[in-house]
Amino acid sequence: MRIAQVATNVESVPPEGYGGTELVVHLLTEELIRRGHDVTLFATANSKTSARLIPTVSHPLRTDPNSKPTQWSAYDMKTCLKLTDRQDEFDIVHNHLGYHAFPFLDNIRPAVLSTNHNPVKDYCKDIYLAYKYLPFVSISDAYRSLNYPNDLNYVATVYNGIETRDFKSAPENERNYLLFIGRLGKDKGTAEAIDIAKALDLPLKLAGKIDDADRAYFNVHVKPRLDAYPKAEYVGEVNAEQKRELYARALAVVYPINFDEPFGLVMVEALASGTPVMAMERGSVSEILVDKKTAIVARSVTELISRFPEIAGINRTDCIEHVNRLFTVKHMVDGYEKVYEELIAKKRSGRLIASPIGVLLS
């Protein structure tokens, strides 16, 4: 198959630091190439890929001091214009940009697919609903229940996958801290992670980016807690190798999220390192983790703290085997290959029906 993977311009593929979506795009792209497909990647010019690379910007917009968030949508639309110009080179276009691409996908000749990597927020839900007939993949069944399950045209659920062989598990005697990893923001529960560590009197390492939108939250809720609890350490944004080292030597990953997480790659990466997760029961958490076997899944911070002794009874091998059963790159790409083949076959059969804006597959 001739496949276009369309990534954002905010991070490189793979990301140099934070960027779960871009990591998934990278792993998907590389495995498709290993399976013999002809893949073109629309991504930043500094992306590292075996695919044919079509860039719009030289470096990720998030770390470019000359770019502003108000401009980022324009660059994504420029990517879509390049895609439109080259559309006849592809059998299918896989969109990871989100809603910016919908008007373009609605009017191009190849089959199209969009993976929703983030929740559909109120400010953009009308756009999704206007193009609800386009084919979508959800990254968890929970995602569908949170984002208009009866309206959007979900054709499959495909879990995100990771390259499990890249992760390692340190011996028990080398594990001596709790770990929070991800964006430092309210919805990720950064302040609660510090509260949990303090209540347990355990060291905590926090690793991840601080977006401009989260800066006030960090200054008001996170920094004072760090100052007041010296066993909590902010190590900054980390690269892939540093991230794997942190996972491998953690007693547990603390995941006290305050929103309905669509998937949460952190959970899967932790388990691949034999590291159980202490997570709030929100969004896809109970779909990905198994309470008492790979994680503590609780309804409150107080419950997470009180149940911490259960971590000692979780078998680290069970955590690793759970990931290998469900969340590998192979599982992910098997799922996408099947969806691609079905959508391409429908497109070629000419089974189209009218839509309010363009055409869609029946």
Secondary structure as the mmCIF struct_conf table of DSSP 4:
data_model
#
loop_
_struct_conf.conf_type_id
_struct_conf.id
_struct_conf.beg_label_comp_id
_struct_conf.beg_label_asym_id
_struct_conf.beg_label_seq_id
_struct_conf.end_label_comp_id
_struct_conf.end_label_asym_id
_struct_conf.end_label_seq_id
STRN STRN1 ARG A 2 VAL A 6
BEND BEND1 ASN A 9 GLU A 11
BEND BEND2 VAL A 13 PRO A 14
BEND BEND3 GLU A 16 TYR A 18
HELX_RH_AL_P HELX_RH_AL_P1 GLY A 20 ARG A 34
TURN_TY1_P TURN_TY1_P1 ARG A 35 GLY A 36
STRN STRN2 ASP A 38 PHE A 42
TURN_TY1_P TURN_TY1_P2 ALA A 45 ASN A 46
BEND BEND4 SER A 50 ALA A 51
STRN STRN3 ARG A 52 ILE A 54
BEND BEND5 THR A 56 HIS A 59
HELX_RH_3T_P HELX_RH_3T_P1 LEU A 61 THR A 63
TURN_TY1_P TURN_TY1_P3 PRO A 65 ASN A 66
HELX_RH_AL_P HELX_RH_AL_P2 PRO A 69 ASP A 85
TURN_TY1_P TURN_TY1_P4 ARG A 86 ARG A 86
HELX_RH_3T_P HELX_RH_3T_P2 GLN A 87 GLU A 89
BEND BEND6 ASP A 91 ASP A 91
STRN STRN4 ILE A 92 ASN A 95
BEND BEND7 LEU A 97 LEU A 97
HELX_RH_3T_P HELX_RH_3T_P3 TYR A 99 ALA A 101
HELX_RH_AL_P HELX_RH_AL_P3 PHE A 102 LEU A 105
TURN_TY1_P TURN_TY1_P5 ASP A 106 ASN A 107
BEND BEND8 ARG A 109 PRO A 110
STRN STRN5 ALA A 111 ASN A 116
BEND BEND9 ASN A 118 ASN A 118
TURN_TY1_P TURN_TY1_P6 ASP A 122 CYS A 124
HELX_RH_AL_P HELX_RH_AL_P4 LYS A 125 ALA A 130
TURN_TY1_P TURN_TY1_P7 TYR A 131 TYR A 133
BEND BEND10 LEU A 134 LEU A 134
STRN STRN6 PRO A 135 SER A 138
BEND BEND11 ILE A 139 SER A 140
HELX_RH_AL_P HELX_RH_AL_P5 ASP A 141 LEU A 146
BEND BEND12 ASN A 147 ASN A 147
TURN_TY1_P TURN_TY1_P8 PRO A 149 ASP A 151
BEND BEND13 LEU A 152 LEU A 152
STRN STRN7 ASN A 153 THR A 157
STRN STRN8 ILE A 162 ILE A 162
HELX_RH_3T_P HELX_RH_3T_P4 THR A 164 ASP A 166
HELX_RH_3T_P HELX_RH_3T_P5 GLU A 172 GLU A 174
STRN STRN9 TYR A 177 ILE A 181
BEND BEND14 GLY A 182 GLY A 182
BEND BEND15 GLY A 185 GLY A 185
TURN_TY1_P TURN_TY1_P9 LYS A 186 GLY A 189
HELX_RH_AL_P HELX_RH_AL_P6 THR A 190 LEU A 200
TURN_TY1_P TURN_TY1_P10 ASP A 201 ASP A 201
STRN STRN10 LEU A 204 ALA A 207
HELX_RH_3T_P HELX_RH_3T_P6 ASP A 212 ASP A 214
HELX_RH_AL_P HELX_RH_AL_P7 ARG A 215 TYR A 217
HELX_RH_PI_P HELX_RH_PI_P1 PHE A 218 VAL A 222
HELX_RH_AL_P HELX_RH_AL_P8 LYS A 223 ALA A 228
TURN_TY1_P TURN_TY1_P11 PRO A 230 LYS A 231
STRN STRN11 ALA A 232 GLY A 236
HELX_RH_AL_P HELX_RH_AL_P9 ALA A 240 ALA A 248
TURN_TY1_P TURN_TY1_P12 ARG A 249 ARG A 249
STRN STRN12 ALA A 250 TYR A 255
BEND BEND16 ASN A 258 PHE A 259
BEND BEND17 PRO A 262 PRO A 262
HELX_RH_AL_P HELX_RH_AL_P10 LEU A 265 ALA A 272
TURN_TY1_P TURN_TY1_P13 SER A 273 GLY A 274
STRN STRN13 VAL A 277 MET A 280
BEND BEND18 GLU A 281 GLU A 281
TURN_TY1_P TURN_TY1_P14 GLY A 283 SER A 284
HELX_RH_AL_P HELX_RH_AL_P11 VAL A 285 ILE A 288
STRN STRN14 ASP A 291 ASP A 291
TURN_TY1_P TURN_TY1_P15 LYS A 292 THR A 294
STRN STRN15 ALA A 295 ALA A 298
BEND BEND19 ARG A 299 SER A 300
HELX_RH_AL_P HELX_RH_AL_P12 VAL A 301 SER A 306
TURN_TY1_P TURN_TY1_P16 ARG A 307 ARG A 307
HELX_RH_3T_P HELX_RH_3T_P7 PHE A 308 GLY A 313
BEND BEND20 ILE A 314 ILE A 314
HELX_RH_AL_P HELX_RH_AL_P13 ARG A 316 LEU A 326
STRN STRN16 THR A 328 THR A 328
HELX_RH_AL_P HELX_RH_AL_P14 VAL A 329 SER A 349
TURN_TY1_P TURN_TY1_P17 GLY A 350 GLY A 350
STRN STRN17 LEU A 352 ALA A 354
BEND BEND21 PRO A 356 GLY A 358
STRN STRN18 VAL A 359 LEU A 361
#
